[in-house]
Amino acid sequence: MSVKTVLDNSSLLMHITMKLSDGSAADSTKVNNKPARVNLGDNSLSKAFEAQLFGLTIGDSKEFTLEAVDAFGDVNPDNIHYVDRTKFSSDAPAEVGSIVTFTQPGGEIPGVIREVNDLSVTVDFNHPLAGQAITFAVDIVEIL
C-alpha cells in the first residue's frame, strides 16, 4: 500500500489556522470544523505556502511562518483610496474600522475605513492581513 503525499498540482482538504505575530488567532477552519479545499498550482496560494505542504501525508500537521510578501502581500498604497464624505449617509455611516463594499464592473470589492475627516473617507482595499507576517498551522485531512 502506498502513502499519498502532497505533490505539485495536488488537491487536498486541510485545516488552516492563521496566527498573528502576537500569537493571537486571526482565523481558523477548525472553528466550524470545515476544512478548506485547496488546489495546488492554481495560483490561489503563494508558491512559498505551497512549498511548505509538499511531502506531507494525511494526518500530518505543520506550523510555519511566512513573511507578508508570501502570505497576503505587502500593503499596496495604490489600494488606499479617498472617497468623498458625501458618498456616505446615515444608513451607511463612515466609521473607522467598518468594512464597506463598493460595486465595480468586475464585482463587489470590500474595503476597511481607516480614517474619516470632514471632507473625505480613507478606504483601504488591501487584504486585512496584508503587510503582516503570518504563522500558519495546517493539518492535512485528505489528499484528493
C-alpha positions as CSV (number, residue, x, y, z in Angstrom):
1,M,0.0,0.0,0.0
2,S,1.5,3.4,-1.0
3,V,1.1,6.5,1.1
4,K,-0.3,9.5,-0.7
5,T,1.8,12.6,-0.3
6,V,1.2,16.2,-1.3
7,L,2.7,17.0,-4.6
8,D,2.6,19.8,-7.2
9,N,-1.0,20.1,-8.5
10,S,-2.5,18.1,-5.6
11,S,-6.0,18.8,-4.4
12,L,-6.4,18.5,-0.7
13,L,-8.6,19.1,2.3
14,M,-6.8,20.7,5.3
15,H,-7.5,22.7,8.4
16,I,-5.7,26.0,8.4
17,T,-5.2,28.2,11.4
18,M,-3.6,31.7,10.9
19,K,-1.9,33.5,13.8
20,L,-0.6,37.0,14.0
21,S,2.9,37.8,15.3
22,D,1.5,38.4,18.8
23,G,0.2,34.8,18.8
24,S,-3.5,35.7,18.5
25,A,-5.6,33.6,16.1
26,A,-6.7,35.6,13.0
27,D,-8.8,32.8,11.6
28,S,-9.2,29.0,11.6
29,T,-11.2,26.5,9.7
30,K,-11.4,24.5,12.9
31,V,-13.9,27.0,14.4
32,N,-16.7,25.5,12.2
33,N,-14.9,22.2,11.6
34,K,-14.9,22.8,7.9
35,P,-11.5,22.1,6.3
36,A,-10.5,24.2,3.3
37,R,-10.2,22.6,-0.1
38,V,-7.1,23.8,-1.9
39,N,-5.8,23.1,-5.3
40,L,-2.0,23.4,-5.5
41,G,-0.7,25.0,-8.7
42,D,-3.8,27.1,-9.4
43,N,-2.2,30.3,-8.1
44,S,-4.7,30.7,-5.2
45,L,-1.8,30.2,-2.7
46,S,1.7,31.6,-2.8
47,K,4.5,29.4,-4.1
48,A,6.1,29.8,-0.6
49,F,2.9,28.5,1.1
50,E,2.6,25.6,-1.4
51,A,6.3,24.6,-0.8
52,Q,5.5,24.1,2.9
53,L,2.9,21.4,2.0
54,F,5.0,19.3,-0.3
55,G,5.7,15.8,1.1
56,L,3.1,16.0,3.8
57,T,0.7,13.0,4.2
58,I,-2.8,12.5,5.5
59,G,-2.8,13.2,9.3
60,D,0.4,15.4,9.2
61,S,0.4,18.7,10.9
62,K,2.9,21.5,10.3
63,E,3.4,25.1,11.5
64,F,5.3,27.7,9.6
65,T,5.7,31.4,9.3
66,L,5.6,33.4,6.1
67,E,6.6,37.0,5.6
68,A,4.0,39.4,4.4
69,V,5.0,39.2,0.7
70,D,4.4,35.4,0.8
71,A,1.3,35.4,2.9
72,F,-1.2,38.1,2.0
73,G,1.2,40.5,0.3
74,D,2.7,43.8,1.3
75,V,0.4,46.9,1.8
76,N,0.0,48.5,-1.7
77,P,-0.5,52.2,-1.4
78,D,-2.4,52.1,-4.7
79,N,-5.2,50.2,-2.9
80,I,-5.8,53.0,-0.5
81,H,-8.5,55.4,-1.8
82,Y,-10.0,58.7,-0.6
83,V,-13.8,58.8,-1.1
84,D,-15.9,62.0,-0.8
85,R,-17.6,62.0,2.5
86,T,-20.9,62.8,0.8
87,K,-20.9,59.2,-0.6
88,F,-21.8,58.0,2.9
89,S,-25.2,58.5,4.6
90,S,-26.9,57.9,8.0
91,D,-27.9,54.5,6.6
92,A,-24.3,53.7,5.7
93,P,-22.2,55.9,8.0
94,A,-18.4,56.3,7.7
95,E,-17.0,54.8,10.8
96,V,-13.3,53.9,11.3
97,G,-12.9,50.1,11.3
98,S,-16.1,49.4,9.4
99,I,-16.0,47.3,6.3
100,V,-17.7,48.8,3.3
101,T,-18.4,47.2,-0.1
102,F,-18.2,49.0,-3.4
103,T,-19.6,47.7,-6.6
104,Q,-17.2,47.7,-9.5
105,P,-17.6,46.4,-13.1
106,G,-15.9,43.2,-12.0
107,G,-18.0,42.6,-8.9
108,E,-18.0,43.9,-5.3
109,I,-14.8,44.9,-3.5
110,P,-14.7,45.2,0.3
111,G,-12.6,47.9,1.9
112,V,-11.8,48.9,5.5
113,I,-12.4,52.5,6.6
114,R,-9.1,53.7,8.1
115,E,-9.8,57.5,8.6
116,V,-12.7,59.9,8.5
117,N,-12.5,63.7,8.3
118,D,-14.8,66.5,7.3
119,L,-14.2,66.1,3.5
120,S,-13.1,62.5,2.8
121,V,-13.1,58.9,4.0
122,T,-9.9,56.9,3.6
123,V,-10.8,53.3,2.5
124,D,-8.1,50.6,2.4
125,F,-8.8,47.9,-0.2
126,N,-5.7,45.8,0.8
127,H,-6.4,42.4,2.4
128,P,-6.8,43.0,6.2
129,L,-3.7,40.8,6.8
130,A,-1.6,42.5,4.2
131,G,1.8,43.7,5.5
132,Q,2.0,41.2,8.3
133,A,4.0,38.0,8.8
134,I,1.5,35.2,9.4
135,T,2.1,31.9,11.2
136,F,0.1,29.1,9.6
137,A,-0.8,25.8,11.3
138,V,-2.0,23.2,8.8
139,D,-3.5,19.7,9.4
140,I,-3.8,17.5,6.3
141,V,-7.2,15.8,6.4
142,E,-7.4,14.3,2.9
143,I,-5.5,14.2,-0.4
144,L,-7.9,14.0,-3.3
